[in-house]
């Protein structure tokens, strides 16, 4: 699940270039392995970074959302139709949208794997607090 890696956020997110590059690498892996991807855009923040979308494949489903969690009313039915029990999660902002998505997934008994190399926030303190909170809740923190 690719959460809100949008061009309009680029100048605000710490380490954005690394996040976008690693998200693009994850998109490449998903394409090679034919893994479905859900990619969201937070309403009013524009398109997903083209560095990432250049690697999207026919198994990528885009959604525009206006909630913090990716599991809004449009995404949830599609996500559940995939019949998966593990989720790889990455994006922005770590302590808000990514965290809320992770907590919603855990609540629904999914195994959540957060790719630490592909998440960030507007400042590192918020990012780190978000990472700690998700780890404490049961998210598996991993690197790419």
C-alpha positions in Angstrom: 0.0 0.0 0.0 1.5 3.3 -1.2 0.3 6.2 0.9 0.2 9.8 -0.4 3.7 10.2 -2.0 2.7 13.4 -3.8 4.7 16.0 -5.6 3.1 18.9 -3.7 4.5 17.4 -0.5 8.0 17.0 -1.8 9.5 20.2 -0.4 7.9 19.6 3.0 8.8 15.9 3.7 12.2 15.3 5.2 14.2 13.0 3.0 11.6 13.0 0.4 14.0 12.1 -2.4 14.9 8.8 -0.7 11.3 8.1 0.1 10.3 8.6 -3.6 13.2 6.6 -4.9 12.5 3.6 -2.5 8.8 3.8 -3.3 9.7 3.6 -7.0 11.9 0.6 -6.3 9.0 -1.1 -4.4 6.8 -0.4 -7.4 9.3 -2.1 -9.7 9.4 -5.1 -7.4 5.6 -5.3 -7.4 5.5 -5.1 -11.2 8.1 -7.9 -11.6 6.3 -10.1 -9.1 2.8 -9.1 -10.2 1.8 -7.9 -6.7 -1.3 -5.7 -6.6 -0.7 -2.2 -5.2 -3.1 0.3 -3.8 -1.8 3.9 -4.2 -3.6 6.8 -2.7 -3.4 10.6 -3.1 -4.6 12.9 -0.3 -7.3 15.1 -1.9 -6.0 18.6 -2.7 -2.3 17.6 -2.8 -2.1 16.6 -6.4 -0.7 13.6 -8.2 1.5 10.8 -7.0 5.2 11.5 -7.9 5.8 10.5 -11.5 9.1 8.9 -10.4 6.9 6.2 -8.8 4.0 6.1 -11.3 6.5 5.4 -14.1 6.8 2.0 -12.5 3.2 1.3 -11.8 1.6 -1.6 -13.6 -1.9 -2.8 -14.5 -2.1 -4.2 -10.9 -1.9 -0.8 -9.4 -5.2 0.8 -8.3 -5.2 4.5 -7.6 -7.6 6.2 -5.2 -8.1 9.8 -4.1 -8.9 10.0 -0.4 -9.9 12.7 2.1 -9.4 10.7 5.3 -6.1 10.0 7.1 -6.4 6.2 6.7 -6.1 4.7 3.3 -8.9 2.3 4.3 -11.7 4.7 3.4 -15.1 3.7 1.9 -13.7 3.5 -1.6 -10.4 1.6 -0.8 -11.7 -0.9 1.7 -14.0 -3.0 -0.5 -11.3 -3.2 -3.2 -8.6 -4.1 -0.7 -10.7 -6.8 0.9 -11.4 -8.3 -2.6 -7.7 -9.0 -3.0 -7.9 -11.6 -0.2 -4.5 -11.0 1.2 -3.4 -11.3 4.8 -0.1 -9.4 4.6 0.4 -5.8 3.6 3.6 -3.9 2.8 3.0 -0.2 3.7 5.0 2.9 2.9 4.4 6.6 2.2 3.8 9.9 4.0 3.2 11.2 6.6 4.5 8.5 8.9 2.8 9.7 12.1 -0.6 10.5 10.5 -1.8 8.7 7.3 0.6 5.8 7.4 0.1 5.2 11.1 -3.7 5.4 10.9 -3.7 3.0 7.9 -1.4 0.6 9.8 -3.6 0.7 12.9 -6.7 0.1 10.8 -5.1 -2.9 9.2 -4.0 -4.3 12.5 -7.5 -3.9 13.8 -8.7 -6.1 10.9 -6.0 -8.7 11.7 -3.7 -8.1 8.8 0.1 -8.6 9.1 1.6 -5.1 8.4 5.2 -4.7 7.2 6.3 -1.1 7.2 9.2 -0.2 4.9 11.2 2.3 6.9 13.3 3.4 4.0 10.1 4.6 2.2 8.3 6.6 4.9 8.8 10.1 6.3 7.1 13.2 7.7 7.6 16.9 7.7 10.1 16.4 10.6 12.1 13.5 11.8 10.7 13.7 15.3 7.2 13.0 14.1 8.5 10.3 11.8 10.3 8.5 14.6 7.3 8.8 17.0 5.1 7.3 14.3 7.5 4.4 13.8 7.7 3.7 17.5 4.0 3.8 17.9 3.4 1.4 15.0 6.1 -1.0 16.2 4.6 -0.9 19.7 1.1 -1.7 18.1 2.5 -4.8 16.3 3.7 -3.5 12.9 6.8 -5.2 11.6 9.4 -2.6 10.8 11.6 -3.6 7.9 14.0 -2.0 5.4 14.2 -2.3 1.6 
